[in-house]
Amino acid sequence: MNLPKDLEQAIVLYLYDELSGQEKQEFETHIEFNQASRRKLDEFRKLHGVLGNRALLTPSEQTLVGARANLRDRLRDERKAAMKENWFDGLRSAVAITGRGMQLATGFALLLAGLVVGRWTATGSELASYETRIAGQRGLPAISDVGSVQYDPASGLVTVQYQTVDEVSLSGSVDDASIRHVLSYAIRSETHPGRRLAAVKATAGGSFADDELEQALVKAMEDDEIDGVRLKAAKVLKALPISRNIKRAFIRVLFKDPNPAIRIEALDALSQVQEQDVVPILRNAAKDDDNEFVRLQASRTLERTENPEVVER
């Protein structure tokens, strides 16, 4: 196995146990026969151990919730103040003409500006509450921030802490519409990659059919900046019924994702489709992909697609 270009990515995925069984076997075979790569793995493993043993001072969830709320309030107040200041400064410059008549005009203009700014502020509040109203119409929680996502694979129980006006803790399976709504929000909007990954993992194993959650997972698979999040989203989507939207997403991933492990997941998913329009795509991957292992997997998938009766040895 030749991994000069993607070795460090492969090592990170290996250390975090994010490689599939076949990928892991290929990686370990490469490491066994490549001394330079084995030394690189040892270096990463030592660094991983040091980081894992560091004592981290983690603030309590209550402290984090309060800090987030204070930050949002400060940012909102600063935006309002800046908007009003810009309005009034512009009006003062526009009416800076001497004369009593223009002074009266200035006073009227400032009064009008106050009414306009007040209306703008109210409109901004209405826009900010759009998601709240939509969620209320659907009977779902309106979300301002996700605190944590926990998933128990044994029981299938998902626990999500999030904020509306107050912090909320919601427990249930991914088959619950409220749980899926919160997970979709976390996958799309959460800034902490660990929480995005936890939200994606929490969707695994569910028997749901939900357009909102499907779209969130597709976006995570295609656009998330973290390889582990994209890879896990691909694994979850591969286990779902392959809709037209999911199929197109896997085709895009096969063409553009820089991580070969994620492209392999796309190949495995497309092999389930068994439609003739995927054959040219598989041929292209088998011929032109820059990773030897991806080319090999594409060739095998192509053979199974074109000759379903052939059993892979």
SERO-4910 file (N, C-alpha, C, O; in steps of 0.05 Angstrom, whole numbers):
BEGIN
 pado doro    nc1    nc2    nc3   cac1   cac2   cac3    cc1    cc2    cc3    oc1    oc2    oc3
  Met    A     17    -24      0      0      0      0     18     25      0     36     27     16
  Asn    A     12     44    -18     29     68    -21     14     92    -11     -7    100    -23
  Leu    A     23    104     11      8    126     23     25    151     27     22    164     47
  Pro    A     43    159      9     60    182     15     45    207     18     52    224     35
  Lys    A     24    211      1      9    237      1    -10    239     25    -12    260     36
  Asp    A    -23    217     32    -44    218     52    -36    204     78    -53    197     94
  Leu    A    -10    200     82     -2    184    105    -11    196    132    -22    182    149
  Glu    A     -6    222    135    -13    235    161    -43    234    166    -51    229    189
  Gln    A    -59    239    145    -88    236    148    -96    208    157   -112    204    174
  Ala    A    -84    188    143    -90    160    149    -82    153    178    -96    139    191
  Ile    A    -59    164    187    -50    158    214    -70    169    235    -77    156    254
  Val    A    -79    194    230    -98    207    249   -124    190    250   -134    185    271
  Leu    A   -134    183    226   -159    167    226   -155    140    239   -173    129    252
  Tyr    A   -131    128    235   -125    102    248   -124    105    278   -135     88    292
  Leu    A   -111    126    288   -109    129    317   -136    134    330   -140    127    353
  Tyr    A   -154    147    315   -181    152    326   -201    131    318   -225    134    322
  Asp    A   -191    109    307   -207     86    300   -230     94    281   -253     85    285
  Glu    A   -224    110    261   -243    119    242   -240    105    214   -255    112    195
  Leu    A   -222     86    212   -219     71    187   -237     47    188   -242     35    209
  Ser    A   -247     39    165   -263     15    163   -245     -9    166   -220     -7    167
  Gly    A   -257    -33    169   -241    -57    173   -221    -61    151   -198    -68    156
  Gln    A   -230    -58    126   -212    -63    103   -190    -41    101   -167    -47     96
  Glu    A   -198    -16    106   -179      6    106   -158      1    128   -134      6    123
  Lys    A   -167     -7    151   -148    -12    173   -128    -34    166   -105    -32    172
  Gln    A   -138    -55    153   -121    -77    146   -100    -68    125    -76    -75    127
  Glu    A   -108    -52    105    -90    -42     85    -69    -23     98    -46    -25     91
  Phe    A    -78     -6    117    -60     12    130    -39     -3    146    -15      3    144
  Glu    A    -48    -23    161    -29    -39    178    -10    -54    161     13    -58    169
  Thr    A    -19    -64    138      0    -77    120     21    -58    109     44    -65    108
  His    A     12    -34    102     32    -14     93     52     -8    115     76     -6    109
  Ile    A     42     -4    139     60      3    162     80    -19    167    103    -14    173
  Glu    A     71    -44    164     88    -67    170    113    -68    152    134    -76    160
  Phe    A    109    -60    127    131    -62    107    144    -36    100    161    -35     82
  Asn    A    137    -14    114    148     12    107    159     24    133    144     33    150
  Gln    A    185     23    136    198     32    161    194     62    166    188     70    189
  Ala    A    196     78    145    192    107    149    164    113    158    160    130    176
  Ser    A    144    100    147    116    105    155    112     95    184     97    106    199
  Arg    A    125     73    191    123     62    218    134     81    238    122     85    260
  Arg    A    157     94    231    168    115    250    148    138    253    145    149    275
  Lys    A    136    146    230    117    168    231     93    161    249     83    178    264
  Leu    A     83    136    247     62    127    264     70    128    293     54    137    310
  Asp    A     94    119    300    104    120    328    104    148    338     97    153    361
  Glu    A    113    168    321    114    196    330     86    206    336     82    219    357
  Phe    A     67    200    318     39    209    322     27    196    347     13    208    362
  Arg    A     34    170    351     23    155    374     33    167    400     17    170    419
  Lys    A     59    175    401     69    187    425     56    214    431     48    220    453
  Leu    A     53    230    409     40    256    412     11    253    421      1    267    438
  His    A     -2    233    409    -30    227    416    -32    220    446    -51    228    460
  Gly    A    -13    204    455    -13    196    483     -8    219    502    -21    221    523
  Val    A     10    237    495     16    260    511     -9    278    513    -16    287    535
  Leu    A    -21    283    491    -45    300    491    -68    288    506    -83    301    520
  Gly    A    -70    261    504    -92    247    518    -89    247    548   -108    245    562
  Asn    A    -63    250    557    -58    249    586    -57    276    599    -55    278    624
  Arg    A    -60    297    583    -59    324    595    -84    329    611   -107    322    603
  Ala    A    -80    342    634   -103    349    651   -114    375    641   -100    396    641
  Leu    A   -139    375    632   -151    399    621   -171    411    641   -186    397    654
  Leu    A   -169    437    644   -188    451    662   -212    458    646   -211    476    629
  Thr    A   -234    444    650   -258    448    635   -279    463    651   -286    453    673
  Pro    A   -289    485    642   -309    500    657   -335    483    658   -340    467    641
  Ser    A   -351    488    678   -376    474    681   -395    482    659   -392    504    647
  Glu    A   -415    465    653   -434    471    633   -450    496    639   -457    512    622
  Gln    A   -455    500    665   -470    524    674   -454    549    668   -466    569    659
  Thr    A   -428    548    673   -411    571    666   -411    577    637   -412    600    628
  Leu    A   -409    556    620   -409    560    591   -435    571    581   -435    589    564
  Val    A   -457    561    593   -483    572    585   -486    601    591   -495    617    574
  Gly    A   -477    609    615   -478    637    622   -461    655    605   -468    677    597
  Ala    A   -436    645    599   -418    660    582   -429    664    554   -427    685    542
  Arg    A   -441    642    543   -453    645    516   -475    666    516   -477    682    497
  Ala    A   -492    664    536   -515    683    537   -505    712    540   -516    730    526
  Asn    A   -485    716    557   -474    744    560   -461    753    534   -465    777    526
  Leu    A   -447    735    520   -435    743    494   -456    750    474   -453    770    459
  Arg    A   -477    734    472   -498    741    453   -511    768    459   -517    784    441
  Asp    A   -516    773    485   -528    799    492   -510    822    485   -519    843    475
  Arg    A   -484    819    490   -465    841    484   -464    846    454   -464    869    445
  Leu    A   -462    825    439   -461    828    410   -486    841    399   -485    858    381
  Arg    A   -509    833    409   -535    845    400   -536    875    407   -543    891    390
  Asp    A   -527    882    431   -528    910    439   -508    926    422   -515    949    414
  Glu    A   -485    915    416   -466    930    400   -475    934    372   -471    955    360
  Arg    A   -488    913    360   -499    916    333   -521    938    332   -521    954    314
  Lys    A   -538    938    353   -559    959    353   -547    987    356   -556   1005    342
  Ala    A   -527    989    373   -515   1016    377   -501   1025    352   -503   1048    344
  Ala    A   -487   1007    338   -473   1014    314   -492   1022    292   -487   1041    277
  Met    A   -514   1008    290   -534   1014    270   -546   1042    274   -548   1058    256
  Lys    A   -553   1048    299   -565   1074    305   -545   1096    300   -552   1117    289
  Glu    A   -520   1092    308   -499   1112    305   -495   1118    275   -492   1141    267
  Asn    A   -494   1097    259   -490   1101    230   -513   1116    217   -509   1133    200
  Trp    A   -537   1110    226   -561   1124    215   -559   1154    222   -562   1171    204
  Phe    A   -554   1160    247   -555   1188    256   -531   1203    245   -534   1227    237
  Asp    A   -507   1191    243   -484   1205    232   -489   1211    202   -482   1233    193
  Gly    A   -501   1193    188   -507   1197    159   -527   1220    156   -524   1237    138
  Leu    A   -547   1221    173   -567   1242    170   -555   1269    178   -561   1289    165
  Arg    A   -539   1270    199   -526   1296    206   -509   1307    184   -509   1331    178
  Ser    A   -494   1289    170   -477   1298    148   -494   1307    125   -487   1327    112
  Ala    A   -517   1294    119   -533   1300     96   -547   1327    100   -553   1341     80
  Val    A   -553   1335    125   -568   1360    129   -551   1382    142   -562   1400    155
  Ala    A   -525   1380    139   -507   1400    151   -507   1425    134   -487   1433    123
  Ile    A   -530   1439    133   -533   1464    119   -545   1485    138   -563   1479    153
  Thr    A   -533   1509    138   -542   1529    157   -570   1539    149   -579   1535    127
  Gly    A   -583   1552    169   -610   1563    164   -630   1551    182   -630   1527    187
  Arg    A   -649   1568    191   -668   1558    210   -687   1537    197   -695   1518    210
  Gly    A   -693   1541    172   -711   1522    158   -698   1495    157   -712   1475    161
  Met    A   -672   1494    151   -658   1468    150   -655   1456    177   -655   1432    180
  Gln    A   -653   1472    198   -652   1461    225   -678   1447    232   -678   1425    244
  Leu    A   -701   1459    223   -726   1445    228   -727   1419    212   -737   1399    221
  Ala    A   -717   1421    187   -716   1397    171   -699   1375    184   -706   1351    183
  Thr    A   -677   1384    196   -659   1365    209   -674   1352    232   -672   1327    236
  Gly    A   -688   1368    248   -702   1356    271   -723   1336    262   -726   1315    274
  Phe    A   -737   1343    241   -757   1325    230   -744   1299    220   -754   1277    224
  Ala    A   -721   1303    206   -708   1279    195   -698   1261    217   -700   1236    214
  Leu    A   -687   1273    239   -678   1256    261   -701   1241    274   -698   1218    281
  Leu    A   -724   1255    277   -748   1242    288   -756   1219    270   -762   1197    280
  Leu    A   -757   1224    244   -764   1203    225   -744   1180    226   -752   1156    225
  Ala    A   -719   1186    229   -698   1166    231   -702   1148    255   -699   1124    254
  Gly    A   -710   1161    278   -715   1146    302   -737   1126    298   -736   1103    307
  Leu    A   -759   1135    284   -781   1117    279   -772   1094    261   -780   1071    265
  Val    A   -756   1101    240   -747   1080    222   -729   1060    236   -732   1036    232
  Val    A   -710   1070    253   -692   1052    267   -708   1034    286   -702   1010    289
  Gly    A   -728   1046    299   -744   1030    317   -759   1008    302   -761    985    312
  Arg    A   -769   1015    278   -783    995    262   -763    974    252   -770    950    252
  Trp    A   -739    983    245   -719    964    236   -711    944    258   -708    920    253
  Thr    A   -709    955    282   -702    937    304   -724    917    309   -718    893    313
  Ala    A   -749    926    308   -771    907    311   -771    886    289   -776    863    294
  Thr    A   -766    895    264   -765    876    242   -743    856    246   -746    833    240
  Gly    A   -719    866    255   -697    848    260   -704    827    281   -697    804    278
  Ser    A   -719    836    302   -727    817    322   -746    796    310   -745    773    317
  Glu    A   -764    806    292   -782    787    280   -767    767    263   -774    743    263
  Leu    A   -747    776    248   -731    757    232   -716    738    250   -714    714    244
  Ala    A   -706    748    273   -691    730    291   -709    709    303   -700    687    310
  Ser    A   -735    716    305   -754    696    317   -767    678    296   -785    663    302
  Tyr    A   -757    680    270   -770    665    249   -768    635    255   -788    620    253
  Glu    A   -744    626    263   -741    597    268   -758    589    292   -769    567    293
  Thr    A   -761    607    312   -778    601    335   -807    597    326   -820    578    335
  Arg    A   -817    614    308   -845    611    299   -848    586    283   -868    572    286
  Ile    A   -829    581    265   -831    556    248   -831    532    266   -846    513    262
  Ala    A   -812    531    285   -810    508    302   -836    505    318   -845    482    323
  Gly    A   -848    527    327   -872    526    342   -895    514    326   -911    499    335
  Gln    A   -896    523    300   -917    512    283   -914    482    279   -934    468    275
  Arg    A   -889    473    279   -885    444    275   -887    428    301   -886    404    302
  Gly    A   -890    443    323   -891    429    349   -863    420    358   -861    402    374
  Leu    A   -842    433    348   -814    426    354   -801    448    370   -811    471    370
  Pro    A   -780    442    385   -766    462    401   -752    483    384   -740    476    364
  Ala    A   -753    509    392   -737    530    379   -710    531    393   -709    531    417
  Ile    A   -689    531    377   -662    528    388   -646    553    385   -647    566    364
  Ser    A   -631    560    405   -612    582    403   -583    572    405   -565    585    393
  Asp    A   -578    550    419   -551    540    421   -552    511    431   -569    504    448
  Val    A   -534    494    421   -533    466    430   -509    464    449   -487    471    442
  Gly    A   -515    453    473   -494    450    493   -478    425    490   -453    425    490
  Ser    A   -492    402    488   -478    376    486   -496    356    473   -521    358    474
  Val    A   -483    335    461   -498    313    448   -485    287    458   -461    284    455
  Gln    A   -501    270    469   -491    244    478   -508    222    466   -533    224    465
  Tyr    A   -495    200    458   -509    178    445   -500    152    458   -476    147    460
  Asp    A   -519    135    466   -513    109    477   -520     87    456   -543     82    452
  Pro    A   -499     76    443   -505     56    422   -520     32    432   -536     20    417
  Ala    A   -516     25    457   -529      0    467   -559      4    469   -574    -14    462
  Ser    A   -568     27    479   -597     31    482   -609     47    460   -634     48    457
  Gly    A   -592     60    444   -603     78    423   -613    104    434   -626    119    419
  Leu    A   -607    111    459   -617    135    471   -599    159    464   -574    158    467
  Val    A   -611    181    455   -597    205    449   -605    226    470   -628    230    476
  Thr    A   -585    240    482   -590    261    501   -577    287    491   -553    287    487
  Val    A   -593    307    487   -583    333    476   -590    355    496   -613    357    504
  Gln    A   -570    371    502   -575    395    518   -573    419    500   -554    423    485
  Tyr    A   -594    436    500   -594    459    483   -608    482    497   -621    478    518
  Gln    A   -607    506    486   -619    529    498   -641    541    481   -638    542    456
  Thr    A   -662    549    494   -682    567    481   -678    593    498   -658    606    495
  Val    A   -698    599    514   -693    621    533   -678    609    557   -660    622    568
  Asp    A   -685    585    565   -671    571    586   -658    546    574   -665    537    552
  Glu    A   -639    534    588   -626    510    579   -646    487    581   -662    485    600
  Val    A   -646    470    561   -665    447    559   -649    422    556   -630    421    541
  Ser    A   -658    401    569   -647    374    565   -669    356    553   -690    354    565
  Leu    A   -663    344    531   -683    328    517   -672    301    512   -649    298    502
  Ser    A   -686    280    519   -677    252    515   -698    237    499   -722    241    502
  Gly    A   -688    219    482   -705    202    466   -689    189    444   -665    193    443
  Ser    A   -702    173    428   -688    160    406   -688    178    382   -703    198    381
  Val    A   -671    171    362   -670    187    338   -695    184    321   -699    199    302
  Asp    A   -712    166    329   -738    163    315   -758    185    324   -779    188    312
  Asp    A   -751    200    345   -768    222    355   -762    247    338   -739    254    333
  Ala    A   -784    260    329   -781    284    312   -766    306    326   -750    320    313
  Ser    A   -770    310    352   -757    332    366   -727    327    367   -711    345    364
  Ile    A   -719    302    373   -691    295    373   -678    299    346   -656    311    344
  Arg    A   -691    291    325   -680    295    298   -677    325    291   -658    333    279
  His    A   -696    341    300   -695    370    295   -670    382    308   -656    398    296
  Val    A   -666    375    333   -643    386    348   -617    376    336   -598    391    333
  Leu    A   -616    350    329   -591    339    317   -586    353    290   -562    359    284
  Ser    A   -606    358    274   -602    372    249   -590    399    253   -572    408    239
  Tyr    A   -601    413    273   -590    440    280   -560    438    288   -544    454    278
  Ala    A   -554    418    305   -526    415    314   -507    409    291   -485    419    290
  Ile    A   -516    391    273   -499    383    250   -494    407    232   -471    411    222
  Arg    A   -514    424    228   -511    447    209   -497    470    222   -481    483    209
  Ser    A   -503    476    248   -496    502    259   -476    501    282   -465    522    288
  Glu    A   -471    479    295   -454    478    318   -425    484    309   -415    473    290
  Thr    A   -412    503    324   -384    511    316   -363    491    327   -341    490    316
  His    A   -370    476    348   -350    457    360   -351    431    344   -372    418    343
  Pro    A   -328    423    331   -329    399    314   -335    374    330   -347    355    319
  Gly    A   -327    373    355   -334    349    371   -364    345    375   -373    323    375
  Arg    A   -378    367    377   -407    365    380   -421    359    353   -440    344    352
  Arg    A   -409    369    332   -420    362    305   -416    332    301   -435    318    291
  Leu    A   -393    322    308   -387    293    304   -406    276    322   -416    256    314
  Ala    A   -410    285    347   -428    271    365   -456    271    354   -470    250    357
  Ala    A   -465    293    343   -492    294    332   -495    275    308   -516    262    305
  Val    A   -475    274    291   -476    255    268   -476    227    278   -492    210    268
  Lys    A   -459    220    297   -458    193    308   -485    185    320   -494    162    319
  Ala    A   -499    205    332   -524    199    346   -546    191    326   -566    179    334
  Thr    A   -543    198    301   -563    190    281   -560    162    271   -577    151    257
  Ala    A   -537    149    277   -532    122    267   -551    102    279   -558    103    303
  Gly    A   -560     84    263   -577     62    272   -607     69    274   -623     51    281
  Gly    A   -615     93    267   -643    100    268   -658     91    243   -646     86    222
  Ser    A   -684     88    246   -700     79    223   -717    103    213   -739     99    204
  Phe    A   -706    127    215   -721    151    209   -722    156    179   -705    146    164
  Ala    A   -742    172    171   -743    183    144   -749    212    147   -772    220    152
  Asp    A   -729    229    145   -731    257    153   -715    274    133   -690    272    133
  Asp    A   -728    290    117   -714    307     97   -695    326    110   -673    330    100
  Glu    A   -703    339    132   -686    358    145   -660    346    155   -639    357    150
  Leu    A   -662    322    168   -638    309    178   -621    298    155   -597    299    156
  Glu    A   -634    287    134   -620    277    111   -603    300     98   -580    296     92
  Gln    A   -616    323     95   -601    346     83   -578    355    101   -557    362     90
  Ala    A   -582    354    127   -561    362    145   -537    343    143   -514    351    143
  Leu    A   -543    317    141   -522    297    139   -507    299    112   -483    296    111
  Val    A   -522    305     91   -510    309     64   -491    333     65   -468    331     55
  Lys    A   -500    354     77   -483    378     79   -458    372     95   -436    381     88
  Ala    A   -461    357    117   -438    350    134   -418    333    117   -394    337    119
  Met    A   -428    313    102   -411    296     87   -396    311     65   -372    305     60
  Glu    A   -408    331     53   -396    346     31   -379    369     40   -358    375     28
  Asp    A   -387    383     62   -376    410     67   -361    412     94   -347    432     98
  Asp    A   -365    393    113   -352    397    139   -322    398    136   -311    382    121
  Glu    A   -309    416    151   -280    419    149   -265    396    162   -241    393    158
  Ile    A   -278    381    179   -265    359    194   -269    333    180   -291    325    174
  Asp    A   -247    319    174   -248    293    159   -266    273    174   -282    259    162
  Gly    A   -262    272    201   -277    252    216   -307    256    215   -323    237    215
  Val    A   -316    282    214   -344    288    212   -355    279    185   -376    267    183
  Arg    A   -340    286    164   -349    279    137   -350    248    134   -368    237    122
  Leu    A   -330    235    145   -329    205    142   -352    192    157   -365    174    147
  Lys    A   -358    202    181   -380    190    196   -407    196    183   -425    179    183
  Ala    A   -410    220    172   -435    226    158   -438    208    134   -461    199    128
  Ala    A   -416    202    120   -418    184     97   -426    156    106   -442    143     92
  Lys    A   -416    147    128   -423    120    138   -453    119    146   -466     99    140
  Val    A   -463    140    158   -491    141    166   -509    141    141   -528    126    139
  Leu    A   -502    158    122   -518    160     97   -517    134     81   -537    127     69
  Lys    A   -495    121     82   -492     95     67   -511     74     78   -521     57     63
  Ala    A   -517     76    104   -535     56    116   -564     63    112   -582     46    117
  Leu    A   -571     87    102   -598     94     97   -606     85     69   -589     79     52
  Pro    A   -632     84     63   -641     79     35   -629    101     17   -632    125     23
  Ile    A   -616     93     -4   -602    113    -21   -622    128    -39   -630    118    -60
  Ser    A   -630    151    -30   -648    168    -46   -633    181    -69   -608    179    -70
  Arg    A   -647    194    -86   -634    208   -109   -616    230    -99   -594    234   -110
  Asn    A   -624    244    -78   -608    265    -67   -582    254    -55   -561    265    -59
  Ile    A   -584    232    -40   -561    219    -27   -542    209    -49   -518    212    -47
  Lys    A   -554    196    -69   -537    185    -91   -521    207   -104   -497    203   -109
  Arg    A   -533    230   -111   -519    252   -123   -497    262   -105   -475    270   -114
  Ala    A   -502    263    -79   -482    273    -60   -458    254    -60   -435    263    -59
  Phe    A   -463    228    -60   -440    209    -60   -424    211    -86   -400    208    -86
  Ile    A   -437    217   -108   -422    221   -134   -404    245   -131   -381    245   -140
  Arg    A   -415    267   -120   -398    291   -117   -375    286    -98   -353    295   -103
  Val    A   -380    271    -77   -358    264    -58   -337    248    -72   -313    253    -68
  Leu    A   -345    228    -88   -326    211   -102   -308    228   -121   -284    222   -124
  Phe    A   -319    249   -132   -303    266   -151   -285    286   -136   -263    292   -146
  Lys    A   -294    297   -113   -280    320   -102   -268    317    -75   -250    333    -68
  Asp    A   -276    297    -58   -266    297    -31   -237    290    -30   -229    270    -44
  Pro    A   -220    305    -16   -191    299    -16   -183    274      1   -161    264     -2
  Asn    A   -202    264     17   -195    242     35   -203    215     21   -227    211     15
  Pro    A   -184    198     16   -191    172      2   -209    154     18   -225    139      6
  Ala    A   -208    156     45   -226    139     61   -255    147     56   -273    130     56
  Ile    A   -260    173     52   -288    182     47   -296    175     19   -319    168     14
  Arg    A   -278    176      0   -284    167    -27   -290    138    -28   -307    129    -44
  Ile    A   -277    122    -12   -283     93    -10   -311     89      0   -326     72    -11
  Glu    A   -320    104     20   -347    102     30   -367    109      7   -388     96      5
  Ala    A   -361    129     -9   -378    136    -31   -380    113    -51   -401    108    -62
  Leu    A   -357    100    -57   -357     77    -75   -375     55    -64   -391     43    -79
  Asp    A   -372     49    -38   -388     27    -26   -418     34    -28   -434     17    -34
  Ala    A   -425     60    -24   -453     68    -26   -463     65    -54   -486     55    -59
  Leu    A   -447     74    -74   -456     73   -101   -458     44   -111   -474     39   -130
  Ser    A   -443     26    -99   -446     -2   -107   -473    -14   -100   -481    -34   -112
  Gln    A   -487     -1    -81   -513    -10    -73   -535     -1    -93   -557    -13    -94
  Val    A   -529     20   -109   -549     32   -126   -556     13   -149   -580     10   -155
  Gln    A   -536      2   -161   -540    -17   -184   -556     -5   -206   -576    -17   -215
  Glu    A   -549     19   -213   -561     33   -236   -540     39   -257   -517     44   -250
  Gln    A   -547     37   -282   -528     39   -303   -514     67   -305   -492     69   -315
  Asp    A   -528     88   -294   -515    114   -296   -491    117   -278   -476    137   -281
  Val    A   -487     99   -259   -464    101   -242   -439     87   -255   -417     91   -245
  Val    A   -444     71   -275   -421     56   -287   -400     75   -298   -376     70   -292
  Pro    A   -406     96   -314   -385    114   -323   -370    127   -301   -346    133   -303
  Ile    A   -384    133   -279   -371    146   -256   -351    127   -243   -329    135   -236
  Leu    A   -359    101   -240   -340     81   -229   -316     77   -248   -294     74   -238
  Arg    A   -321     77   -274   -299     74   -293   -279     97   -290   -255     93   -290
  Asn    A   -290    121   -287   -272    144   -284   -255    142   -258   -231    148   -259
  Ala    A   -268    134   -236   -253    130   -211   -232    109   -214   -209    111   -204
  Ala    A   -239     86   -227   -220     64   -230   -196     72   -247   -174     61   -244
  Lys    A   -200     91   -265   -178     99   -283   -163    123   -273   -138    124   -275
  Asp    A   -176    144   -262   -164    170   -257   -160    178   -228   -146    197   -223
  Asp    A   -171    163   -209   -167    172   -181   -137    171   -174   -123    153   -182
  Asp    A   -128    191   -158   -100    193   -152    -91    174   -130    -67    174   -123
  Asn    A   -109    159   -119   -102    140    -97   -104    111   -108   -125    103   -119
  Glu    A    -83     96   -105    -82     69   -116   -104     51   -104   -116     35   -118
  Phe    A   -108     53    -78   -128     36    -65   -157     44    -74   -173     26    -78
  Val    A   -162     70    -78   -188     78    -88   -192     67   -116   -214     58   -123
  Arg    A   -172     68   -133   -174     57   -160   -180     27   -159   -197     17   -175
  Leu    A   -167     13   -141   -172    -16   -139   -200    -21   -130   -213    -39   -141
  Gln    A   -210     -7   -110   -237    -11   -100   -257     -3   -121   -278    -17   -124
  Ala    A   -252     18   -137   -270     26   -158   -272      4   -179   -293     -2   -190
  Ser    A   -249     -9   -185   -249    -30   -205   -265    -54   -195   -280    -66   -211
  Arg    A   -262    -61   -170   -278    -83   -159   -308    -77   -158   -324    -94   -165
  Thr    A   -314    -52   -151   -342    -44   -151   -354    -45   -179   -376    -54   -183
  Leu    A   -338    -35   -198   -347    -35   -226   -352    -64   -236   -371    -69   -250
  Glu    A   -334    -82   -228   -337   -110   -236   -363   -122   -225   -377   -137   -238
  Arg    A   -368   -116   -199   -393   -127   -187   -418   -114   -199   -438   -128   -202
  Thr    A   -416    -89   -207   -439    -75   -219   -445    -86   -247   -468    -91   -254
  Glu    A   -424    -91   -263   -427   -100   -290   -432   -130   -291   -445   -140   -310
  Asn    A   -422   -145   -271   -425   -174   -270   -435   -182   -243   -419   -192   -227
  Pro    A   -460   -179   -236   -471   -184   -210   -467   -213   -201   -466   -219   -177
  Glu    A   -464   -231   -220   -461   -259   -213   -433   -266   -203   -428   -288   -192
  Val    A   -414   -248   -208   -386   -253   -199   -384   -248   -169   -392   -227   -159
  Val    A   -374   -267   -154   -370   -265   -125   -342   -258   -120   -323   -271   -129
  Glu    A   -339   -236   -105   -311   -227   -100   -297   -246    -82   -307   -256    -62
  Arg    A   -272   -252    -90   -256   -271    -75   -242   -257    -52   -227   -269    -37
***
